[in-house]
Amino acid sequence: MRWHWEKAGTIEFVHDVSKNDLAAGVPPSGKFGANAAWFRLNALTFNVLTVLKRRALPERFRDARPKRLRFALFTMAGRIISHAGKLVLQISAAAERLAGLRAARRQLAVLAAASP
């Protein structure tokens, strides 16, 4: 019972983020199966973003909503080029943002190696 009391108030935040930030409140179709898949994708996206914020990203992103993450991390201008037979992504972003992404990627690699 105490565990449920301690969680009181947190599910409203989950509903708010999923409905307003991840578009779970607007079903894409009139078909039940398509809407169920849409909601499951939204729930999966919420969970992945939560793990990313808590385990890999810097402290300043702990309370970030998906929109902030999108503008701060996921939408960086870049160009894919072919060099020496390899695809290379040239990123034109500030060094601090790029360093933060590299640190998050290293942290995710460490977590992936530690899990069975």
C-alpha positions as CSV (number, residue, x, y, z in Angstrom):
1,M,0.0,0.0,0.0
2,R,2.8,2.4,0.8
3,W,4.4,1.8,-2.5
4,H,1.2,2.9,-4.2
5,W,0.9,6.0,-2.0
6,E,4.4,7.0,-2.9
7,K,3.6,6.7,-6.6
8,A,0.6,8.9,-6.3
9,G,0.7,11.8,-8.7
10,T,3.3,10.4,-11.1
11,I,1.0,8.7,-13.6
12,E,-0.6,12.1,-14.4
13,F,2.8,13.3,-15.7
14,V,3.2,10.1,-17.8
15,H,-0.3,10.7,-19.3
16,D,0.5,14.3,-20.0
17,V,3.7,13.6,-21.8
18,S,2.3,10.8,-23.8
19,K,-0.8,12.6,-24.8
20,N,0.6,16.1,-25.5
21,D,4.2,15.5,-26.4
22,L,4.2,12.1,-28.1
23,A,0.7,12.4,-29.7
24,A,-0.9,9.4,-28.0
25,G,-4.1,11.4,-27.4
26,V,-4.8,11.6,-31.2
27,P,-5.3,8.1,-32.7
28,P,-4.2,8.0,-36.3
29,S,-6.9,5.7,-37.6
30,G,-10.5,4.5,-37.0
31,K,-9.2,0.9,-36.7
32,F,-8.7,-0.5,-33.3
33,G,-5.5,-2.5,-34.2
34,A,-3.8,0.5,-35.7
35,N,-4.6,2.7,-32.7
36,A,-3.4,0.0,-30.3
37,A,-0.1,-0.2,-32.2
38,W,0.1,3.6,-32.2
39,F,-0.4,3.7,-28.4
40,R,2.2,0.9,-27.8
41,L,4.7,2.8,-29.9
42,N,4.1,5.9,-27.8
43,A,4.5,4.0,-24.6
44,L,7.7,2.4,-25.9
45,T,9.0,5.8,-26.9
46,F,8.3,7.2,-23.5
47,N,10.1,4.4,-21.8
48,V,13.2,4.7,-24.1
49,L,13.4,8.4,-23.5
50,T,13.1,7.9,-19.8
51,V,16.0,5.4,-19.7
52,L,18.0,7.7,-21.9
53,K,17.5,10.7,-19.6
54,R,18.2,8.7,-16.4
55,R,21.1,6.6,-17.6
56,A,23.0,8.3,-20.4
57,L,22.3,12.0,-20.8
58,P,23.8,14.7,-18.6
59,E,22.1,15.9,-15.5
60,R,20.6,19.0,-17.1
61,F,18.3,16.7,-19.2
62,R,16.9,14.7,-16.3
63,D,13.6,16.7,-16.3
64,A,13.6,17.4,-20.0
65,R,10.4,16.8,-22.0
66,P,10.5,15.2,-25.4
67,K,10.3,18.5,-27.2
68,R,13.4,19.8,-25.4
69,L,15.3,16.7,-26.2
70,R,14.3,16.9,-29.8
71,F,15.5,20.5,-30.2
72,A,18.6,20.0,-28.0
73,L,19.8,16.6,-29.2
74,F,18.0,14.9,-32.0
75,T,17.8,17.8,-34.5
76,M,21.3,18.6,-35.3
77,A,22.3,19.8,-38.7
78,G,24.5,17.4,-40.5
79,R,25.5,16.1,-43.9
80,I,26.2,12.5,-44.8
81,I,29.2,12.1,-47.2
82,S,31.0,9.2,-48.7
83,H,34.7,9.3,-47.9
84,A,37.2,6.5,-48.5
85,G,34.4,4.0,-49.1
86,K,32.7,4.8,-45.8
87,L,29.7,6.9,-44.9
88,V,30.6,9.8,-42.7
89,L,28.2,12.2,-40.9
90,Q,29.6,15.7,-40.7
91,I,27.8,17.5,-37.8
92,S,27.8,21.3,-37.7
93,A,26.9,21.7,-34.1
94,A,28.6,23.2,-31.0
95,A,31.4,21.1,-29.5
96,E,29.6,20.9,-26.2
97,R,26.5,19.4,-27.7
98,L,28.5,16.9,-29.6
99,A,30.6,16.0,-26.6
100,G,27.4,15.4,-24.6
101,L,26.1,13.0,-27.3
102,R,29.4,11.1,-27.4
103,A,29.3,10.7,-23.6
104,A,25.7,9.5,-23.8
105,R,26.6,7.0,-26.5
106,R,29.5,5.7,-24.4
107,Q,27.2,5.3,-21.4
108,L,24.7,3.4,-23.4
109,A,27.4,1.1,-24.7
110,V,28.5,0.4,-21.2
111,L,25.0,-0.4,-20.1
112,A,24.5,-2.7,-23.2
113,A,27.7,-4.5,-22.4
114,A,26.7,-5.0,-18.7
115,S,23.2,-6.4,-19.6
116,P,23.0,-10.2,-20.3
